[in-house]
């Protein structure tokens, strides 16, 4: 399975955000989204729904996909976003 951020511009801006003086200590205010793909087909998504709080919408579109795998990956993505 491949997990990628939907917007390359937001991905780059999030990485630069942490290095900006004074601004890097403020939570990133824009929403971001990750897509889960298997063999080029979208099988799920992870979307940040609020700007400053940790509210996410996790969708699984492939019924054969183990939901525990997607939820574990969603927790890992949240942890890696320094939340």
C-alpha positions, 0 to 999 in steps of 0.5 A: 500500500502506498500512502501519499499526501494529496497536495504537494504544495501543502506538503512542502509548505508544512515542511517549511513551516517548522523551520520558520522562526516563531511560526514553527511553534504554532500548529499548522493552520491548513488542513491536509489529506493523505490518500491510501492506494494499492496498485494505483487504486484509491482504497482509503483516505485520511483527512484533517477536518479542523484547522487547530484541533485533531479531528480527522475523517478516515475513509476505507473504500475497499471492503477487503482492506483490514480496517485495523491497518488503516486505523493504525496508520492513521494514528501513526500519521497523527503522531508523525505530524507532531500532534 
